[in-house]
Amino acid sequence: MRKMKKLAALCLAMLMAFSIMAVTAAAYDAAGHVHDETCAEATVQPRRPAVMCYSCGQEMVVANSWDAGIKGIAFIFECKTSGCSNKGGTVGPVYWKP
């Protein structure tokens, strides 16, 4: 029984080692990848910040934005949810560097 447990532990350790090597090799992508217009990395853009309304919990929309120079882009957010006690209330400016 003791030998069987050691053998099972050895098999599991080898299985884990081989799976870690396979994941690392897949992440490395040694064959290379051509980035074209269908590649997700070529089309993904940074997202602007999002603000949740403290009253209703829904996402607020951008009411105004401008270039704030060294701080990046400034956004003013406004709640548009009907029935919200904060409707028309604004939050900001929130600065974002893309």
Residue pairs with C-beta under 8 A, 6 or more apart in sequence:
33 39
35 41
35 42
36 42
37 43
46 98
48 62
48 73
48 75
48 96
48 98
49 75
49 94
49 96
50 59
50 60
51 59
51 60
51 77
51 91
51 92
51 94
52 58
52 59
52 60
53 59
53 60
53 79
53 81
53 84
53 86
53 89
54 86
55 79
55 84
55 85
55 86
55 89
56 79
56 81
56 83
56 84
56 85
56 86
58 79
58 81
58 84
60 77
60 78
60 79
60 80
60 91
61 77
61 78
61 79
61 80
62 75
62 76
62 77
62 78
63 76
63 77
63 78
63 90
64 75
64 76
65 73
65 74
65 75
65 76
66 73
66 74
67 73
67 74
68 74
68 93
68 95
71 95
71 97
72 95
72 96
72 97
72 98
73 95
73 96
73 97
73 98
74 92
74 93
74 94
74 95
74 96
75 92
75 93
75 94
75 95
75 96
76 90
76 91
76 92
76 93
76 94
77 90
77 91
77 92
77 94
78 88
78 89
78 90
78 91
79 86
79 87
79 88
79 89
80 87
81 87
